[in-house]
Amino acid sequence: MENSVFVQRRAQLIAALQPDSVALISAASEQSRSRDTEYPFRQHSDFWYYTGFNEPDALLIISNRTDLAPALLLCRDKDPAQEVWHGRRLGPAAASETMQLQAAALTEQSTLLQQAINGSTAVYLHLTENSALLQQVTEQIQLLKQREKRGDVAPTQLVDIAQLTAAQRLIKDRSEIAVMRRAGQISAQAHIRAMQYCRPGRFEYQLEAEILHHFALNGARHPAYNSIVGSGENGCILHYTDNSSELKAGDLVLIDAGCELQGYAADISRTFPVSGKFSPEQAELYQLVLDAQYAACNAVQPGSNFAKVTAAAEQVLTEGLLGLGILQGELQQLIADKACKQYFIHGIGHWLGLDVHDVGAYKVNGSDGETAEQPFVPGMLLTIEPGLYIPHGSPTEPRWWDLAIRIEDNLLVTAEGHDNLTTAVPKEIDAIEQLMAASGGSN
């Protein structure tokens, strides 16, 4: 993304601050994996959103005070000895030149932080994250209070910045949409690759390997989350990530996987038969989930909300489960009782962005002061993912046991309705079977 994007985002945040205030946003730190090794570094999402700077242990100071710079980045100084071992650093001079903000070395943090806090009305920061920074700010405030006779002025408020950043990140700009569209395309092709590779006798982790390989080949070096490849009864475990079982003929395999591209997540789920052909029971239950997903997707448009989308899916699922004999009773009462939740055990979807379960309120205060559903507006990006899970021993006919189906796509709310960014990967029964037969996966 161009630097102008980050400059504009910082300007929007500045406009949301109380007068004469500062905002502090920390970078992530490297995390140890084992002795003398670290996990792959992943930048803090808010810090990335406002800087595009991918080094650890930095600090962004944003202010609307006339006597302070609008944006000041504190980062690690150049250090040839450290860079030989651990990689190149941009350094303050190059950061200032290339990022359209002022920059200084982290060694100056104590002095510059006190200058920023002194005289500010409020300090915005993540109150539930980075306890070290919060402690440092608190200590600086106490010190300023002790120096009031010298003319120092301590802030009167510490404000959690999370609500402001979440509201801004909820509406995606054009640059974000372009990246997420590409992430969806890469992830869709990875799912297709897994379908083509699938055979009885192979292992779940081999399908995962095909997916990760495709991600990396296309510029997405990391998944957005630990990939789920659950075959047979493993699909009934929502966050199954062992991915260690052998793929067996006659089973379904549920894959939930998406790449991370330039910090942004894709999140796709598909379910398909290991042998390439759905059994009658699998096809009936699969078509029910697919119909529910279509109904839910059709409800995604400006002015709608997650509650309406959920109701659309639950209506279809309840009718279908009743028709299949999996639920018993009177339809309207079953809908009112949300009886389908016995088998549809998670939500219909979530916000998607820099985090796979992205920030953003699901409830807002209505004009009457009551809590209301967050209405969809153009620029929001969300997942739609109905599913049905019938574990072994459920109160149904045994022919339904161990069936797990989830179908998930990534939808952008548009002025006209929505745009499905992940529709390239097949989800119709005939299309899946034809794809797998063409690759030799049908037995």
Salt bridges, closest charged atoms under 4 A:
ASP46 OD2 - HIS126 NE2 2.71
ASP46 OD1 - ARG169 NH1 2.60
GLU55 OE1 - ARG76 NH2 3.32
ASP67 OD2 - ARG65 NH2 2.82
GLU83 OE1 - LYS78 NZ 3.05
GLU129 OE1 - HIS44 NE2 2.62
ASP173 OD2 - ARG9 NH2 3.13
GLU176 OE1 - ARG9 NH2 3.93
GLU210 OE1 - ARG193 NE 2.75
ASP256 OD2 - ARG406 NH2 3.07
GLU260 OE1 - ARG42 NH2 3.19
ASP267 OD2 - HIS350 NE2 3.03
GLU281 OE2 - ARG399 NH1 3.49
GLU314 OE1 - LYS338 NZ 2.82
ASP355 OD2 - ARG169 NH2 2.87
ASP358 OD1 - ARG169 NH2 2.68
ASP358 OD2 - LYS172 NZ 2.97
GLU373 OE2 - LYS363 NZ 2.33
GLU385 OE2 - HIS350 NE2 3.20
GLU397 OE1 - ARG399 NE 3.09
ASP402 OD2 - HIS392 ND1 3.41
GLU408 OE2 - HIS350 NE2 3.86
ASP409 OD1 - ARG270 NH2 2.84
ASP409 OD2 - LYS427 NZ 2.72
ASP419 OD2 - ARG181 NH1 2.92
GLU433 OE1 - LYS277 NZ 3.32
